[in-house]
Amino acid sequence: MFDKLYYQEKGLFLQSFHPAAVLAYLLVLLVLSLLYANPLYLLALFFLLALLIKEVDGMEAWEGFLKAGVFLMLMIMLINPLVIRAGSTIIWHGPQAPYLGKLDISMEALYYGAVSGIRLLVIMSIFCLYNLMINPDNILNLFSKVAGQSVLMIVLATRMFPTMVRDLKRIKEVLQFRGVDFDEGSLWKKVKKYSYLYNVMLLSSMEDSMEIAESMQARAFGSGKRSVYSRYMLRSRDILCAGGSFLALFAAIWGLQYGCGQYTFYPEADVLIKGMPTIITLAAVLFYMSVPLILSEGWKNCRCLKSKI
C-alpha cells in the first residue's frame, strides 16, 4: 500500500516533463487553490487534479490522500460551526455551553467548513501529484548548483519513509518464510516478534546509510564544484506546460480584480455564478491548466504531435 505513495517510474508521458516545468505547473495550482474562495472554482481544480492523477496512474495512491482529507474535512465542518457565529441562517439552536456561549449552528458556518475542506483536498491532491510526477533525483539535479547540500538533505529525508516501508515489507516476508507468524500467540509474543523485525530493520538502515556515505565519498561529494551526469533539455512540451501555467495564473489574477473567483460566506452566502465573466475566467484557467492533459492525449493518439513534442 505505502509503496504507491512515492514516485515510481512507469514510462508515462506526464513523467517525461522537465522538473522545472512540473514545479512551475504545480506551484501555479497551489497558488490558485489558495487564491480562490469560490467553491465552483475549487471543485473545478479538484476534478482537474483527479484527471491528472488518473493519467499518471495514481488512483490507488490518491485514495489514501482522499481518506485522510475527507476525515479532516468532516472535522472542519464539525468544529467550525461551534466556534464561528457570523452566519445569519441559523439551522439549529443549541444549549448554552461553558466558554463557547450559546451553540447556534448556522448554514454559512457549515458551508464555509465544507469549502475549506475542499481546498484542503485540492492541496493534498497537489502534493500527491507531485509524488507521482517528479523523481526526487531530478529535483536534486535541478537545484544542485544553487543549494546542492540542502537539496540532498531534503531528498534523503523524503526518500527515507518509502525506503523504510519497502525494507520493512521485505524483512517481514523473509521472517515469514522462516516460519515466523506475526498473527499467532499472545500480545507479548507478538511484541517480541515485531521487536526482532524492527531490530533487523534498524541494522539494515544503518548499513544503507553507510553505503550512501561510501558512495558519496567515492564520488568526491563536497570536494569541489559538482559535476552533472545528465542534463535535462527543455522541449516543446515543457515550454507549453510552463507557458500554459503562467497564462492561467495571469487569467486568474485578471479575473480576481473583477471579483471572479472571490466569494463571501458571512453573513450570508454569496451566489456561485455572478455572471458570464465568472464562467469565462474559469474556462480560461481550466483550459490553460489542462495543457498537460491535452498533450498527453495527443501524444498517445497523434503520431504527428508525438514527433513534435
C-alpha positions as CSV (number, residue, x, y, z in Angstrom):
1,M,0.0,0.0,0.0
2,F,2.7,2.5,1.1
3,D,4.8,1.8,-2.0
4,K,2.1,3.6,-4.1
5,L,2.7,6.9,-2.2
6,Y,6.1,7.6,-3.7
7,Y,7.5,8.0,-7.1
8,Q,7.6,5.0,-9.4
9,E,9.0,5.2,-13.0
10,K,6.2,4.0,-15.3
11,G,7.3,5.5,-18.6
12,L,4.2,7.7,-18.7
13,F,4.1,10.9,-20.7
14,L,3.3,13.1,-17.7
15,Q,6.5,11.8,-16.1
16,S,8.6,12.9,-19.0
17,F,8.3,16.7,-18.4
18,H,11.3,18.8,-17.3
19,P,11.2,19.0,-13.5
20,A,11.3,22.8,-13.7
21,A,8.1,22.8,-15.8
22,V,6.4,20.4,-13.5
23,L,7.3,22.5,-10.4
24,A,6.0,25.6,-12.1
25,Y,2.8,23.9,-13.0
26,L,2.2,22.5,-9.5
27,L,3.2,25.9,-7.9
28,V,0.5,27.6,-10.0
29,L,-2.0,25.0,-9.0
30,L,-1.1,25.6,-5.4
31,V,-1.4,29.4,-5.7
32,L,-4.8,29.1,-7.4
33,S,-6.1,26.8,-4.6
34,L,-5.1,29.5,-2.1
35,L,-6.4,32.5,-4.1
36,Y,-9.8,31.1,-4.9
37,A,-12.6,31.1,-2.4
38,N,-15.4,30.3,-4.8
39,P,-16.5,26.6,-4.3
40,L,-17.1,26.2,-8.1
41,Y,-13.5,27.1,-8.9
42,L,-12.1,24.8,-6.1
43,L,-14.2,21.9,-7.4
44,A,-13.0,22.5,-10.9
45,L,-9.4,22.4,-9.7
46,F,-10.2,19.2,-7.8
47,F,-11.6,17.4,-10.8
48,L,-8.7,18.6,-12.9
49,L,-6.3,17.1,-10.4
50,A,-8.4,13.9,-10.5
51,L,-7.9,13.6,-14.2
52,L,-4.2,14.3,-13.9
53,I,-3.7,11.7,-11.2
54,K,-5.7,9.2,-13.3
55,E,-3.5,10.0,-16.3
56,V,-0.4,9.3,-14.2
57,D,-1.8,6.0,-12.9
58,G,-2.0,7.1,-9.3
59,M,-5.6,6.4,-8.2
60,E,-4.5,3.9,-5.6
61,A,-2.1,6.4,-4.1
62,W,-4.7,9.2,-4.3
63,E,-7.2,7.0,-2.4
64,G,-5.1,7.3,0.8
65,F,-4.8,11.0,0.5
66,L,-8.6,11.3,-0.1
67,K,-9.4,9.2,3.0
68,A,-7.3,11.5,5.2
69,G,-8.6,14.6,3.5
70,V,-12.3,13.6,3.9
71,F,-11.7,12.9,7.6
72,L,-10.1,16.3,8.1
73,M,-12.9,17.9,6.0
74,L,-15.6,16.4,8.3
75,M,-13.6,17.6,11.4
76,I,-13.5,21.1,10.0
77,M,-17.3,21.0,9.2
78,L,-17.9,19.8,12.8
79,I,-15.7,22.3,14.6
80,N,-16.2,25.5,12.5
81,P,-19.9,25.9,13.3
82,L,-19.1,25.6,17.0
83,V,-16.7,28.5,17.1
84,I,-17.9,30.8,14.3
85,R,-21.2,32.6,14.9
86,A,-21.2,35.0,12.0
87,G,-23.8,33.3,9.9
88,S,-27.3,34.7,9.7
89,T,-29.1,31.5,8.7
90,I,-29.5,29.5,11.9
91,I,-30.4,25.9,11.3
92,W,-30.1,24.7,14.9
93,H,-30.4,26.5,18.3
94,G,-28.3,24.7,20.8
95,P,-27.8,25.0,24.6
96,Q,-25.6,27.3,26.5
97,A,-22.1,25.9,26.7
98,P,-19.2,27.0,29.0
99,Y,-16.6,29.2,27.3
100,L,-18.4,28.8,24.0
101,G,-21.7,30.5,24.7
102,K,-24.9,29.6,23.0
103,L,-24.4,26.9,20.4
104,D,-26.2,28.2,17.4
105,I,-25.2,26.5,14.2
106,S,-25.6,28.4,11.0
107,M,-25.7,27.2,7.5
108,E,-23.0,29.6,6.4
109,A,-20.6,28.1,9.0
110,L,-21.2,24.6,7.7
111,Y,-20.8,25.9,4.2
112,Y,-17.5,27.6,5.0
113,G,-16.2,24.4,6.7
114,A,-17.1,22.3,3.6
115,V,-15.4,24.7,1.2
116,S,-12.3,24.8,3.5
117,G,-12.3,21.0,3.4
118,I,-12.5,21.1,-0.4
119,R,-9.5,23.4,-0.5
120,L,-7.6,21.0,1.8
121,L,-8.4,18.1,-0.6
122,V,-7.1,20.2,-3.5
123,I,-3.8,20.9,-1.7
124,M,-3.3,17.3,-0.7
125,S,-4.0,16.2,-4.2
126,I,-1.4,18.6,-5.5
127,F,1.2,17.0,-3.2
128,C,0.0,13.6,-4.3
129,L,0.5,14.6,-7.9
130,Y,4.0,15.9,-7.0
131,N,4.9,12.5,-5.6
132,L,3.7,10.7,-8.8
133,M,5.2,13.0,-11.4
134,I,8.6,14.1,-10.2
135,N,11.6,11.9,-9.5
136,P,13.3,13.2,-6.3
137,D,16.7,12.6,-8.0
138,N,15.6,15.1,-10.8
139,I,14.9,17.7,-8.1
140,L,18.4,17.2,-6.8
141,N,19.9,17.7,-10.2
142,L,17.8,20.7,-10.8
143,F,18.8,22.6,-7.7
144,S,22.2,21.1,-7.2
145,K,24.1,24.2,-8.5
146,V,22.4,26.7,-6.1
147,A,21.8,24.6,-3.0
148,G,23.3,21.1,-3.5
149,Q,23.8,20.1,0.1
150,S,20.4,21.4,1.3
151,V,18.6,19.7,-1.6
152,L,20.5,16.5,-0.9
153,M,19.2,16.5,2.7
154,I,15.7,17.2,1.6
155,V,15.8,14.4,-1.0
156,L,17.3,11.9,1.5
157,A,14.6,12.9,4.1
158,T,11.7,12.4,1.6
159,R,13.1,9.1,0.4
160,M,13.6,7.8,4.0
161,F,10.0,6.8,4.7
162,P,9.2,4.9,1.5
163,T,12.6,3.1,1.8
164,M,11.9,2.1,5.3
165,V,8.4,0.8,4.3
166,R,9.9,-1.2,1.5
167,D,12.6,-2.7,3.8
168,L,10.1,-3.4,6.5
169,K,7.9,-5.3,4.0
170,R,10.9,-7.2,2.6
171,I,12.2,-8.2,6.1
172,K,8.8,-9.3,7.2
173,E,8.4,-11.6,4.2
174,V,11.8,-13.2,4.9
175,L,10.9,-13.8,8.5
176,Q,7.6,-15.3,7.4
177,F,9.4,-17.7,5.1
178,R,11.4,-18.8,8.0
179,G,8.3,-19.7,9.9
180,V,7.6,-16.6,12.0
181,D,3.8,-16.0,12.3
182,F,3.2,-12.4,13.4
183,D,-0.5,-13.0,14.0
184,E,-0.1,-16.0,16.3
185,G,0.3,-16.0,20.1
186,S,-0.4,-13.6,22.9
187,L,0.2,-9.9,22.8
188,W,3.6,-10.2,24.5
189,K,4.7,-12.8,21.9
190,K,3.6,-10.6,19.1
191,V,5.5,-7.7,20.6
192,K,8.7,-9.9,20.8
193,K,8.3,-11.0,17.2
194,Y,7.9,-7.4,15.9
195,S,10.9,-6.4,18.1
196,Y,13.0,-8.8,16.1
197,L,11.6,-7.3,12.9
198,Y,12.5,-3.7,13.9
199,N,15.9,-4.7,15.1
200,V,16.7,-6.2,11.7
201,M,15.3,-3.1,10.0
202,L,17.4,-0.9,12.2
203,L,20.6,-2.8,11.2
204,S,19.5,-2.7,7.6
205,S,19.0,1.1,7.8
206,M,22.4,1.6,9.3
207,E,24.0,-0.5,6.6
208,D,22.2,1.6,3.9
209,S,23.4,4.8,5.5
210,M,27.0,3.5,5.4
211,E,26.6,2.6,1.8
212,I,25.3,6.0,0.9
213,A,28.2,7.6,2.8
214,E,30.7,5.4,1.0
215,S,29.1,6.2,-2.4
216,M,29.2,9.9,-1.7
217,Q,32.9,9.6,-0.7
218,A,33.7,7.6,-3.8
219,R,32.1,10.4,-5.9
220,A,34.1,13.0,-4.0
221,F,31.0,14.7,-2.8
222,G,31.7,18.2,-1.4
223,S,35.3,18.3,-2.6
224,G,34.6,20.9,-5.3
225,K,32.3,22.0,-7.9
226,R,29.6,19.4,-8.6
227,S,29.6,17.7,-12.0
228,V,26.4,16.8,-13.8
229,Y,25.8,13.3,-15.0
230,S,22.8,14.1,-17.1
231,R,21.3,17.3,-18.4
232,Y,17.6,17.8,-18.9
233,M,16.8,19.8,-22.1
234,L,13.7,21.9,-22.3
235,R,11.5,20.6,-25.0
236,S,8.4,22.0,-26.6
237,R,6.1,20.0,-24.2
238,D,7.9,21.7,-21.3
239,I,7.5,25.2,-22.8
240,L,3.8,24.6,-23.5
241,C,3.2,23.3,-19.9
242,A,5.0,26.2,-18.2
243,G,3.5,28.7,-20.6
244,G,0.0,27.4,-20.0
245,S,0.6,27.6,-16.3
246,F,1.7,31.2,-16.4
247,L,-1.2,32.2,-18.7
248,A,-3.6,30.5,-16.3
249,L,-2.1,32.5,-13.4
250,F,-2.4,35.7,-15.4
251,A,-6.1,34.9,-16.2
252,A,-6.8,34.1,-12.6
253,I,-5.2,37.4,-11.3
254,W,-7.1,39.4,-14.0
255,G,-10.4,37.7,-13.0
256,L,-9.8,38.3,-9.3
257,Q,-9.6,42.0,-10.0
258,Y,-13.2,41.8,-11.3
259,G,-14.4,39.5,-8.5
260,C,-14.2,36.3,-10.4
261,G,-13.2,33.5,-8.0
262,Q,-13.9,35.6,-4.9
263,Y,-16.7,34.5,-2.6
264,T,-18.4,35.8,0.6
265,F,-19.7,33.4,3.2
266,Y,-20.7,35.7,6.0
267,P,-23.2,37.0,7.0
268,E,-25.0,35.3,4.0
269,A,-23.5,33.0,1.4
270,D,-22.9,34.6,-2.0
271,V,-24.1,33.2,-5.3
272,L,-21.7,30.9,-7.2
273,I,-22.0,32.4,-10.6
274,K,-22.3,36.2,-10.7
275,G,-22.3,36.5,-14.5
276,M,-20.6,35.5,-17.7
277,P,-17.1,36.8,-16.6
278,T,-17.1,34.1,-13.8
279,I,-17.7,31.3,-16.3
280,I,-15.2,32.8,-18.9
281,T,-12.5,33.2,-16.4
282,L,-13.0,29.7,-15.1
283,A,-13.0,28.2,-18.6
284,A,-9.8,30.1,-19.5
285,V,-8.0,28.9,-16.3
286,L,-9.1,25.3,-16.8
287,F,-8.1,25.4,-20.5
288,Y,-4.5,26.6,-19.8
289,M,-4.1,24.3,-16.8
290,S,-5.3,21.4,-19.0
291,V,-2.4,21.7,-21.4
292,P,-0.5,18.6,-19.9
293,L,-3.7,16.5,-20.3
294,I,-4.2,17.7,-23.9
295,L,-0.6,17.0,-24.8
296,S,-0.8,13.5,-23.1
297,E,-3.8,12.6,-25.2
298,G,-2.2,13.9,-28.3
299,W,1.0,12.0,-27.6
300,K,-1.0,8.8,-27.3
301,N,-3.3,9.3,-30.3
302,C,-1.5,11.5,-32.8
303,R,1.8,10.4,-34.3
304,C,2.5,13.8,-35.8
305,L,2.1,15.6,-32.4
306,K,4.1,12.9,-30.7
307,S,7.1,13.5,-33.0
308,K,7.0,17.3,-32.3
309,I,6.7,17.3,-28.5
